[in-house]
Amino acid sequence: MKSFYHYMMRYRGMRDPSNPYKLLADWMFEDHDFPKHSTNHDEISQYLEYNPPFTEALSTFDELWEEYIQNK
């Protein structure tokens, strides 16, 4: 199974700079401490709770996690 990070890299090329999916993907790419190999919801969620890149990051993550699980 691909890591969540790997799944998210599909959103880095989006043209809309204010799109929350793109914002989260770009932040994940630039954050060297992000758990890039993780497929664990709790690990990633906890990391985002302690290191929120923007206000809607957790709700954006929840939406994207559902999509990630459906596309395994």
Summary of the structure (lengths in Angstrom):
residues: 72
radius of gyration: 11.0
end to end distance: 6.7
largest distance: 29.9
contacts: 177
relative contact order: 0.20
helix: 60%
strand: 0%
